[in-house]
Each structure stands twice: as C-alpha cells, then as structure tokens.
Amino acid sequence: MDKSWIHSDRRSKQYEEGVELFIRGCLENPHIDPNLIHCPCCKCKNLKKRPAKSIREHLYFHGFSQKYVNWIWHGEFAESHKVNWSTNKEPIGNYHGHFETTNMCEASYDNYTENPEAFMEFLEEVDKPLYNGCKPYTKLSAIVKLYNTKAKHGMSDALFFYLLMDFGDMLPDNHNMPTKIKQYKDYVNCPKCGLSRWKLTKKNVEKKGVPAKVLWYFPPIPRFKRMFKSLRTSKNLTWHAETKGVPGQLRHPADSPSWKSVDHMWPNFESVPRNLRLALAADGINPYSNLSSRYSCWPIMLVTYNLPPNICMKRKFIMLTMLISGPKQPGNDIDVYLDVFIEDFQRLWDGVDGVYDAYRRQFFTLKAVLLWTINDFPAYGNLSGCTTDGYYACPVCKEDTCAKHLENGKKMSFVGHRRFLPRFHPYRRQMKEFDGMEEHGESSTPLSGVALFDKLSDIRCVFEKKITVKGKKRKNAKDNNLEDSKEENDFGSTDFRKCWKKKSIFFNIPYWKHLHVRHCLDVMHIEKNVFESLINTLMNVKGKTKDNVAARLDMVQMGVRPELTPKFGEKRTYLPPAACSFTKKEKLKVCQSIMDIKVPEGFSSNLKNLVSLSELKLIGLKSHDCHVLMQHFLPILIRDALPKHVRYAIIRLCFFFKDICCKVIDVAKLNKLQSDLVVTLCLLEQYFPPFFFDVMLHLTVHLVREVRLCGQVYFQWMYPFERSMKVLKSYVGSRKHPEGCIVQRYSAEEAIEFCSEYLNDLDPIGVPQSNRDPKSNIAGFLACKTPIIVPQVDLQQAHLTVLENTEEVSPYIM
C-alpha cells in the first residue's frame, strides 16, 4: 500500500483517499477486531484502541503519526526486518540505528499495554542518540549491544559496572549512556516472558512439617510466540518439512519412527509443519559449585526439534521453563511442581490461537507435542515413576529383569545377557564359562504405553501420604512404593507393584500413553559409569575396583572360575591375578601413554591432568573425558596389554559406543549392532566378575532400541543441557539467594536476546562460532603463521590411517 498520503495535507483529496483505504484494509483483515483497532493518530500513537469511526475522526483532527512506518498493528510486518535477515547485509547509510530501535520498541509494546504513559516515556528515552551527532547508535541499541557482549562472555555485574564507568568517561559530554547497572536493567527488561513465582506451602503440597518451597516458572507459550516473531527462527522452525531425508538413514528426529507415529496417529497435527516437537530435560545442580555442599535446585528445560541439526541443541534454543528451589531435591514429589507445566502442554495440544508467523506473514493456531524426556538415571525414576534400584532397576525389562543379589558384595548383579541371544546360539549351552547353568530364557517385550497406562490407572497417589488402590489404603513407604502383598488383584502381580512408585503426571497429557518411548536413557551418564567401572577394574584402583575380595567370594558361592579363589593368610589375603586387570608394568605404560596424548584444540580436556603417576590411576574424570577415552584412546592403550580374548571383548564394547554415537545412523546396520553388543556382554561375563555388571552396564542392551525409535543419540543425551546448567551456575552472585540470581540474569539475557534480533551486527547469544568460520576470532590452524614441514613418513602414515577409517575403502581391506 502507498504510504505517501500520510505526509499530505489533511484537507487534500489524496489524504482523504488514503484514510479511507487504510480504514477499509483494517476492516477486511480477519485478524483485526473492527471495534478495537489501534489508533495511529499523532495523539494516540497506537496506544489506544478505538472503533473505525473514531479512528477516521482522529486521523482528520490529529493527523497520522509520522513515526509509525511499519504498520505491524494493522496487518503488516516490518519490511526492514525482513531485508536485514534475508540478505545478511548491513543497511545502506548510517541511519539504521533509528529504524532498528523503532522495530524493537514496537515489538515490545505488548508489555506496556496496561501503562501507556510508561511506554511513551520509554520511547522518548530510547530514541535519543548516544550523544549529539551520533548516527549509528541510539541509546537503546548501544545498551543492547553492550549487554549482549556481557551475556555472551559471562561477565559479572561488578566488572560490567566498572567498564560502564570507564566507557562513560570516554564518550563526549552530555552523552545519554547509562553508567549504572540499575539503569541498564530498567531498559533490558522490556520484553518480559511472563515470569511467575509460586510459594508452595504445606497446604498445596500436602506435607506436614515441610518448609515451603519457591517455584519459578517461565511460561513457554509466550516464548514460543516470540520465536515465530523472528524471521530467521520462524523459517528454521519448518526446516524438517522442507528438507528431504535419506531413505534408510537417521539424520534428525524427524526421520525416527517416534516422530512419524505422531504424524500417522494425528494427521491434523502433521499437516501444519509449524507445530512444534519438544523434549524436556530435568536434572539437579549445585549452584555453589562446591562438592562439599548438598544444596540442589532443579532447572526444567525444553528443546525444540523442529530446528536444523546444527542449531537444534545449542544454548540459544534450550529454554529454561522452571526452576525448583533447594536445598533438597524434589524427588518423587516433582509431579507437584510439574502440574502447572502439564496444564500448559495440554493447552498446546489443543491449540493456541493468534500466533504470528513472521516469515509467512500470517496468523495461525500453534500446537506442540512433547516427544520424550531426557534425564540421568535417578531423575528418570522420579519423572517416570519406576524404580531405579533393586531387583527391578531396569526400566525396560522391569518384571523380567534378570538380577541377583550378591551376599558378599551387598549389591545387585545384572548378569544373564545370554537370554538376548538367538535361541540356538552356542553360548546358551555353555555352563562352565558362565554361571554354571544353561540359559533357556527369552528376552521380554517392553510394555507399551497403553498397557502400562491401564495397569497404573488404579493408583491414587497422594504425595508423602498413603496410596490408595481401588479404595484400599496401603501404608506408604518413603519412596511411595506399594506395600508387598501375597495376593494379586486387578492392579497386577506383586512383582509389577514393586516396579512402580507412582503414576507419572505426564500421563495426564492425552497423547502420552501412545508414544513409543516416553523417557530416554541418557547415553552420556551410561557411558561415563561403564568407563569408570571398566578402567578402575583394569587399573585395580583400591576401593573402586569391581574385582575385590567380596567379588571373589561371590564367585566361589556361584561355583565359577575356582582358580581365582582368594587365599587367606594370617596377615594378608592373596588374590590370584585375574585376566581383567593390568600388571604394574602395564599400568605404568598406560598412564604414561595417556600423558603423551596430544589432541587438537577443543577436542577434549588436557588428558595429562587426569593421570596420577604416583598412584597409577586416573583422577578427576568428567563425562566428556570418559567419552573421549572410551571411544578413541582405550582401544589403542590396551593393544599391548591384557590377554587377547579380554582385550578383544573390551575393544568391542568401545566400538559399540563409537558406532551408536554417530551423527548419521544406518538403520540396516542396527540389527547387527544389537547382536554384536549382546555377544560382547556375554564375553565380558566370561572374564569379569559378576560384581562388575551393575545396572548401567545392563542398560546398554536397550540403547539400540531407543536409537531405532528416537534417532541419533546426540539429540537425547545430557551434554547440551549440562553445558546450559553450567551457565546457570555461573549466574549465581549471592550465596544467600542462588535461585534469585539465576532467574534475574536469565530473564535479562532473554530480553537481550529478543532485542538482538533487531540489530544487524550482533551475534546471537548461545550459538558459538565455528573454528572454520572466517569471521571467527577463535584461534585455530589459520592462526599459525609459521609453515609446518611434515616428514614424508608421517604423511604416508596419516594417509593410510584415513583410508583404513573410510567406509568406501573398507570392502577392499582384507
């Protein structure tokens, strides 16, 4: 529409025709109420809504507001915003600061609808230039840019305050730059996210003698709306529908059966590509970064799978939705806090009207589905309601879990993986190599969500009180378990009642029981625990090895490997050397090899710091250290150690974790990967004591199933969420109010991230630059100015290594 008439004389024919055309366009727009239209006159400035007749009068008496360039409140989107994102170029000229600030203020208008006077004062302040004669920056754009740098690099408020003072001294006199933190926060808090704060007392938690807890809730619906207001993000949210996958390969959750089953069961949901597919992650953090403190607060996060793989799991798109205060973790009572969250998900499933798509310039009804949750194993039990210890610790096998309590080790042993082998596999008939018995059992089929919902439907769980089953009151244990009973009823067998502590609140969502996988096993923590058990046993670390006196005595009771029976003397107990442990010479060689490893920048931490040569063991292992050592270096470190058959089994386990963590999964190879893993676990049962087989090692047998149903591992593990939680811990500035510090800084940075969408020269917070990016300031190989001459022998060895690890060459290697 031609907008030149707004500058014409109000008595002219051109102005009269322009007013009538403007009024007609508003009345024909289906998304605008004809009785409540924003009045764009010089007096109202879109701060008041009036009927069309009153707007016509105001436009003649007061004139059209000259600053209202992008008619976003009358069915139009900001053109300048679209050009900036689509071209990725700087605007021509030095006057872009004013237009960016105008768009930013128009987008934040909704937060001032109850106080128009405050919005007018806000407009007058932020539209001022940074100093007299400054054209590139206005007051608000300069504030946003500085705070963006602060948020991106985790700068403390104290340091930022001193930099503001120094920066203010460098500017000319009579500048408009605030020099106090409080003034900055007044401006960056403009686009609020609807933050809510509840104090849960013993009345609504139904506890006695329990202190009140504070729950911070960031409603996700308004933030999803804001995602679609961003042109670039709005376009990326339909990436999965516009990109065709490769048949037979899993490259994104959109290729997985879990995603496609939602499309098949609810075609109306699948017909709108903008509908969101989400995952929830929950875990406890110690905000003090002090291992001696047991303080635990729980952030609940959401991630959106509609986005492309390269940005899907980045910090920018991991949304903090809830923060449960400490000092104690919520445990099974977490359902009480998630109640308000479930209500929002029920609303998202029904549909939220009036969401504006900036890329397509239209309003639509937004729906969302929660595909699964991502947690470590203890949190898995809290959210799903199943037990994670004891005889039924496996959440997939449950009643059919093959577990045995070790009398001397005082722990559970999850051996018996031969039942996952084919019926006529030779390992099933071998007795001496395993537990002295043949294996005739079969692996169980996981219970479907509908069947599980039907069995759990009789549970009436009141937290920290009694549980009622079909009107019968049963005494509640500390973990809300049902009391043992010899008789069976409609609820199911006694074994089934021992498997479940409660009915999860997620079953209140209508579609939850129809999902293939509702809670994902975290490969990050499984791999870490398996590696620690393995390396501590190989290194024979005192207090951590799985091959100790108690383990040997349990083997004696089971009647397996009698040659390893401990010999008790008057002063000491002698343990015959086992095949699954290093000699002292081998331990020294392995430790020295780890210290000599050199890796590229960013590949891993400094492995040299993980080795203690005095004690001949690894110390201070983090999750990513275990990941790197397990998949890349352990097969190399043990190539000259241990007997060949033991070394072969361990290398097979390492290759399994490496294959399952690939970014592209070939579906045709999953069956072989599963069968190879089962054989690997059976081989480990022959060489390692039963004490070695804890529930974490057993859970590996179910990982291939989840990859088959959900897609690649790196979309369902805790690494990106752990990194985000580390950022949240860095927000804590006051040890007295850790959650308040987290909420305050997170809200401010979310506001800055929203404002940064309207500035061209700002990089988004939470999307790190790649080393290959030519604009990146990260020192990489390009930073090396001195040429490096590589010997010809090293080049040939590197070339051979690349060929041996290339799939295209593997058929030609004999």
TAKATA-V268004 format. One record per residue. SS is DSSP state (H for helix, E for strand, C for the rest). NEAR is the number of other ideal C-beta (glycine too) atoms within 10 Angstrom. Layout:
((SS,NEAR) (SS,NEAR))
This chain:
((C,11) (C,9) (C,14) (H,8) (H,20) (H,19) (H,12) (C,15) (C,10) (C,15) (C,8) (C,11) (H,10) (H,13) (H,19) (H,15) (H,13) (H,21) (H,18) (H,11) (H,13) (H,22) (H,18) (H,11) (H,15) (H,20) (H,11) (H,10) (C,15) (C,6) (C,11) (C,17) (C,10) (C,13) (C,11) (C,10) (E,22) (E,20) (C,22) (C,23) (E,22) (C,15) (C,12) (C,19) (C,18) (C,21) (C,17) (C,17) (E,16) (E,17) (C,13) (H,15) (H,11) (H,16) (H,22) (H,17) (H,12) (H,19) (H,24) (H,15) (H,11) (C,16) (C,17) (E,21) (C,17) (C,9) (C,14) (C,20) (C,17) (C,17) (C,19) (H,20) (H,17) (H,19) (C,17) (C,14) (C,19) (C,21) (H,12) (H,16) (H,24) (H,14) (H,14) (H,23) (H,18) (H,12) (H,10) (C,9) (C,9) (C,11) (C,15) (C,7) (C,8) (C,11) (C,10) (H,21) (H,22) (H,15) (H,19) (H,25) (H,24) (H,21) (H,22) (H,23) (H,20) (H,21) (H,21) (C,21) (H,19) (H,13) (H,18) (H,18) (C,11) (C,7) (C,12) (H,15) (H,9) (H,11) (H,21) (H,13) (H,12) (H,20) (H,19) (H,9) (H,15) (H,22) (C,16) (C,15) (E,18) (C,21) (C,16) (C,11) (C,7) (C,18) (C,13) (C,14) (C,22) (E,25) (H,22) (H,28) (H,24) (H,24) (H,23) (H,27) (H,17) (H,20) (H,23) (H,21) (H,15) (H,23) (H,23) (H,19) (C,9) (C,12) (C,14) (C,13) (H,14) (H,10) (H,12) (H,17) (H,14) (H,10) (H,14) (H,19) (H,11) (H,9) (H,14) (H,13) (H,9) (H,8) (C,15) (C,10) (C,6) (C,7) (C,20) (C,18) (C,18) (C,19) (C,15) (C,12) (H,13) (H,8) (H,12) (H,23) (H,17) (H,14) (H,19) (H,23) (C,16) (C,20) (C,22) (C,14) (C,20) (C,12) (E,14) (E,12) (E,13) (E,14) (E,10) (E,19) (C,12) (H,14) (H,8) (H,12) (H,17) (C,13) (C,18) (C,8) (C,6) (C,14) (C,9) (C,14) (E,21) (E,17) (E,23) (E,23) (E,19) (E,21) (C,16) (H,24) (H,16) (H,15) (H,18) (H,20) (H,15) (H,20) (H,23) (H,21) (H,20) (C,22) (H,21) (H,16) (H,22) (H,19) (H,16) (H,20) (C,23) (C,18) (H,17) (H,21) (H,13) (H,9) (C,12) (C,6) (C,12) (C,10) (C,7) (C,11) (E,13) (E,24) (C,16) (C,23) (H,22) (H,19) (H,20) (C,25) (H,16) (H,20) (H,22) (H,13) (H,15) (H,20) (H,12) (H,10) (H,12) (C,17) (H,9) (H,9) (H,17) (H,15) (C,9) (C,14) (C,12) (C,19) (C,23) (E,20) (E,20) (E,19) (E,22) (E,22) (E,26) (E,24) (E,21) (E,20) (E,21) (C,18) (C,24) (C,15) (C,11) (C,10) (C,7) (C,6) (C,13) (C,12) (C,17) (C,17) (E,24) (E,21) (E,25) (E,24) (E,21) (E,23) (E,22) (E,22) (C,22) (C,24) (C,23) (C,12) (H,18) (H,9) (H,16) (H,22) (C,22) (C,18) (H,16) (H,15) (H,21) (E,21) (E,19) (E,23) (E,20) (E,23) (E,25) (E,26) (C,26) (C,21) (C,13) (C,16) (C,18) (C,25) (H,18) (H,20) (H,22) (H,20) (H,20) (H,20) (H,23) (H,23) (H,12) (H,15) (H,20) (H,17) (H,12) (H,16) (H,24) (H,11) (H,13) (H,21) (H,19) (H,10) (C,16) (E,18) (E,9) (E,10) (E,20) (E,17) (E,19) (C,22) (C,21) (C,14) (C,13) (E,12) (E,16) (E,17) (E,13) (E,21) (C,19) (E,23) (E,20) (E,22) (E,26) (E,24) (E,21) (E,26) (C,23) (C,23) (H,18) (H,14) (H,25) (H,21) (H,23) (H,24) (H,22) (H,20) (C,24) (E,21) (C,20) (C,18) (C,13) (H,14) (H,17) (H,21) (C,23) (C,23) (C,22) (C,20) (C,22) (H,20) (H,16) (H,17) (C,22) (C,20) (C,18) (E,16) (E,12) (E,19) (C,10) (C,16) (C,19) (C,10) (E,16) (E,21) (E,23) (C,23) (C,23) (C,22) (H,26) (H,25) (H,16) (H,22) (C,19) (C,9) (C,7) (C,7) (C,16) (H,7) (H,19) (H,18) (C,11) (C,15) (C,13) (C,10) (C,14) (C,21) (C,19) (C,10) (C,12) (C,12) (C,21) (C,10) (C,12) (C,11) (C,16) (C,16) (C,8) (C,17) (C,18) (C,13) (H,17) (H,10) (H,11) (H,22) (H,16) (H,13) (H,19) (H,19) (C,13) (C,16) (E,19) (E,14) (E,22) (C,11) (C,18) (C,18) (C,13) (C,12) (E,22) (E,15) (E,18) (C,10) (C,7) (E,12) (E,12) (E,15) (C,9) (C,19) (C,12) (C,8) (C,13) (C,21) (C,20) (C,22) (C,12) (C,10) (C,13) (C,5) (C,5) (C,12) (E,13) (C,9) (C,19) (E,16) (C,12) (H,15) (H,14) (H,18) (H,21) (H,17) (H,25) (E,25) (C,25) (C,22) (C,20) (C,26) (H,19) (H,23) (H,17) (H,15) (C,19) (C,12) (C,16) (H,20) (H,18) (H,15) (C,22) (C,21) (C,21) (C,21) (E,22) (E,24) (C,26) (C,25) (H,23) (H,24) (H,23) (H,22) (H,23) (H,21) (H,19) (H,20) (H,24) (H,17) (H,20) (H,23) (H,22) (H,19) (H,23) (H,25) (C,20) (C,22) (C,17) (C,10) (C,6) (C,14) (C,21) (C,24) (C,22) (C,20) (H,13) (H,18) (H,25) (H,22) (H,17) (H,22) (H,22) (H,14) (H,10) (H,18) (C,12) (C,19) (C,18) (H,8) (H,6) (H,17) (C,13) (C,17) (E,10) (E,9) (C,8) (C,4) (C,4) (C,8) (E,11) (E,9) (C,17) (C,11) (C,12) (C,18) (C,14) (C,22) (C,20) (C,21) (C,12) (H,9) (H,9) (H,18) (H,20) (H,13) (H,15) (H,23) (H,21) (H,11) (H,17) (H,17) (H,14) (C,10) (C,17) (C,8) (C,13) (C,9) (C,10) (C,9) (C,11) (C,17) (C,15) (C,11) (H,20) (H,11) (H,11) (H,20) (E,21) (E,12) (C,11) (C,6) (C,13) (C,17) (E,19) (E,22) (C,10) (C,10) (C,16) (C,13) (H,17) (H,16) (H,19) (H,24) (H,21) (H,18) (H,22) (H,24) (H,19) (H,16) (H,18) (H,23) (H,17) (H,12) (H,19) (C,19) (C,10) (C,11) (C,18) (C,20) (C,10) (H,7) (H,11) (H,21) (H,17) (H,13) (H,21) (H,22) (H,16) (H,17) (H,23) (H,21) (H,16) (H,21) (H,22) (H,14) (H,19) (H,21) (C,20) (C,14) (C,12) (C,11) (E,24) (E,15) (H,15) (H,9) (H,13) (H,17) (H,11) (H,12) (H,18) (H,19) (H,15) (H,17) (H,23) (H,21) (H,18) (H,22) (H,25) (H,23) (H,20) (H,21) (H,22) (H,17) (H,20) (C,26) (C,27) (H,23) (H,26) (H,21) (C,23) (C,17) (H,21) (H,19) (H,22) (H,24) (H,25) (H,22) (H,20) (H,18) (H,22) (H,22) (H,16) (H,23) (H,24) (H,20) (H,17) (H,24) (C,23) (C,21) (H,23) (H,16) (H,23) (C,25) (C,25) (C,20) (H,16) (H,21) (H,24) (H,18) (H,15) (H,22) (H,21) (H,13) (H,19) (H,22) (H,18) (H,15) (C,20) (C,19) (C,15) (C,9) (C,12) (C,6) (C,15) (H,24) (H,21) (H,18) (H,20) (H,25) (H,21) (H,18) (H,22) (H,21) (H,20) (H,18) (H,21) (H,23) (H,23) (H,26) (H,21) (H,23) (H,28) (H,23) (C,22) (C,26) (C,20) (C,16) (C,11) (C,18) (C,14) (C,19) (C,22) (C,18) (C,14) (C,15) (C,11) (C,12) (C,15) (C,10) (C,11) (C,6) (C,7) (C,14) (C,7) (C,14) (C,10) (C,14) (H,10) (H,11) (H,10) (C,9) (C,5) (C,4) (C,5) (C,6) (C,4) (C,8) (C,8) (H,7) (H,8) (H,9) (H,10) (H,10) (H,11) (H,11) (H,10) (H,10) (H,10) (H,10) (H,13) (H,10) (C,9) (C,10) (H,7) (H,7) (H,11) (H,10) (C,7) (C,7) (C,8) (C,3))
